[in-house]
């Protein structure tokens, strides 16, 4: 359940006074980064964006560790559905489940991509409250990926998360056009969203609408845009030349958007 708009507004206003963290508690330059999706609204496109982000890192030959923390999305639509054995499934509802961040970073991973589930909010907020300061002191920075759609509920969800996470993360907001002519007026014009942007200065990226004849079979078969472009899998409905070129176009333009946020994506 989301908090009321009044509650979110109050908490965002309180964020205008940054928390006091001891100057010796945080390193001057982070050496590792955890990138996690945020927001309790399912089906907004968080995994779709993380798939392309994983391919962006691969295209730059930057190693990342992929964690699938979406305990509700057990089959199609999860990171593991697309990348199989290269993804570690984590049950965040187990005791100290999010300590997986610490363990994987300690094992040498410079960057973690963590796809969170729709019901992960409370667990994540509690983990940040108890662990953030000590983990950040080891040189770890956090970036939260928020995906908004024309649906006001998607905006309310990320504002609720931001009210809890405050300035402990950097914010990247992805405007996912779920229709051909998407209307983001609530995200762009509502008082709470404007306050969020003013306080936290997120980097805002655009993810354009994708044709259903490309998106639906790709999701069904667990195929990324890169795999479609490179024709790695022999799936008849994704072999059409126009769809291959369109997948390449979507990927190229989203890569260009991601470049705008690379300062918040690299250690």
N, C-alpha and C positions, 0 to 999 in steps of 0.2 A: 504494500500500500504506500502511495506517495504522500509526502507531507503536504500540508496546505500551502497555497501560494504565499499567504501571509507569513507562515513559519519560515519558508525558504527565504523570503525577502529579508526577514529579520536576521537570519543566520548569515546571509551574504553581506549584509551591512556590517555585521560583526567582523567579517573577514577583512574589512577595510583597515583594521588594526592588526598587523601581522603578529603571529605568535613570536615570543622571545625564545630563541634557541641559543644556548651558550656558543660563543664564537669558536671555541675549540672543539665543539661537538661535530661540526661538519667540515669535510675537506674542502679546500679551495677549488679543486678541479675533480669532478666525478670521474671514476675510472670504469664504472659499469653502469648499466641502465636496465631497468625493468619497464617494459611498455605493456600496459594492460588496458583492456577495454573496460568502459564504465557505463552504467545505466541499467536500470532494472527492467526496461521495456524490451521484450523479445521480438525478433523478426524485423529489426530496423536496419540490418545490414552490417553488424559489427564483424561477423566472421568473414563476410565478403570483402570488407576492407582489409582485414588482417591477412587474407590470402594474398592480395596484391602487395601488401607491405612486405610479406615474407619473400615474395619474388623480387621486390625492389632491392632488398638486402642481398639476395642471391646474385642479382645482376651486377652489384658492386663488389662481389666476392667478400662480403662481410658475414662472418659466421654468427648465427643466432641459434638459440635453443627455443623450441616451440613447446609451449605447455597448453594443454586443453583442460580448462577448469569448468567447462560447461557440463555439469553433472546431469542436467535435464535433457540435453540434446545428445542422446546416446548413439544415434546412428547418423542419418544423413544430415548435413548441415554443420557438423562440427569440424574442427581442424583435423582431427584424426581421420575423418571420412575422406579428406582430400590428401593428406600427407602420410597416412598409415603409420608405419613403424618409426618414422622420424619424429613423431609427436608423443610426448609423455602425458598420459591422462592423470589428473590429480583430483582427488576428492577433497574439495575445500571444506566440506562439512565434517571431515574427520578432525580429531584434536590437532591443533597447530598445522592444519593442512597447507596454509599459505607460507609456512616455513620452507616449502619447496623452493621459493624464490632464493632464499639464503643458501640452501644446499646446492642448487644448480650453479649459482654464481661462484660459490667456493670451489666447485669442480672445474672452473676455468671458463665458463661461458661469459663473454663480455656483455652480451645483450640477450635478454629474455623477451619473447613475445608471448603474452599470456592472454588467451581468449576466455573471458569470464562469462559465467552463466547469468541468466536473468535474475536468479534468486541469490546472487552472491553478495549483495550490498551490505547486509548487516555483518557478515563474517569479515568482509574486506575492511569495513570501517573499524571494527574492533581490533583487527590486526594492525592497522595503521596507528591506532591509539596506543597500542602496547609496544610495538616493535619499531616504528618508523625511526625514531631518533637514534637508536643504537645501530640499525642497519645503515642509515644514511651516513653515520660516522665512519663506516668502513669504505666509503667511496661510492655508494650506490645512489643514483638519481632515478626518479620515477616520472614517467609520462603517462597520462591517462588519455585514451582515445575515446572520444564521445561521438556518437553518431546520432544526428537529428534528421527527422523526416518532416513532411508537412503536418504530421499528427502532433498536436500540442502535448500529448502525453509523453512523447519521446523527449521533448524539451524539459518538461517538468521533472522527468526522471533524472536527467543529467544535472539539473540544478540542485536536486535533492542530494545527489552524490557529492557535488562540489561543496555544498554547505557542510558536509562532514569531512571531506578530504582537505578542504581549505587550500593553503599554499604549500602543502607538502608534496604536490605533484605539479608538473607542467601540463598544460592542457592543449590538446589538438582536437578541434571539432570538425567533423566531416558532415557536410550537407549532402545527404543521400537523396537524390531525386528519384522517388519511387514511382513517379508518373512522368509522362512526356513533358508536361508543363507544370512542374512542381511549384507550389506556393509556400514559401518559407516565412510568411509574414509574422507568424507567432514567434518564431525564433529570432527574427530580425527586429521586431517592433515591440514586443511585450516588455514591460518595465523590468521584470525579474531577469530576463535574458540580457537586456542592455546593461543591467547592473553587473551581471556575471562577466560580460565582456570587458566592462570598464575596470573591474577589480583585478581580474586574472589574466587579461590580455591574451586570450587563446589564439593560436594560429588556426585559421579557418580554411578548410580545403573543400573542393567540390568533387562529388562523385556522381557522374551523370547517369541518367536513366538507361537501363540496358534492355534490349529487346527480349521479350519472354521466350522466343524461339531459340535464343542463345542461352539465357540465364537458367531456364527450367531444366533442360537436359544436362547442362554443366553441373547443376546442383544434384540432380538425380544420380549421375554417374561419379560424382566427386572429382570433377575435372577443373583445373585452374585455367585462367586465361592463357598463361604461358604454354600449358600443355596443348591447348587448342591451336595456338599460333604455330607451335612446332609439330603439330599433327602426331603427337606421341601415342595417342590412343585411337584405335580404329572404331570410332563411334559414328555410325552412318549419319545421324542427324546433325553432327558437328563437323562434317567433312565438307559442307557446302563452301565454295570459295568465298562467297560474300560474307558468311559468318566468320570465317577464319580472318579475313581482313578487318571485319568489324571488331573482333576480339583484340586484334593487334592495335587498332585505333583506340579502343577503350583503355587498354593497358598502357599505351604510350602517353595518353593524356593524364591518366591517374598517376603515372610515374612522375610526370612534370609537376603535378600538384604536390606530391609527396616531397619533392625537392625543396619546396617552400618551407617545410617543417624539419629539414634534416638536422638543424641545430638542436632540436628537441628529441631526436631519434638516435643520435650517436652518443657514446659516453663522453 
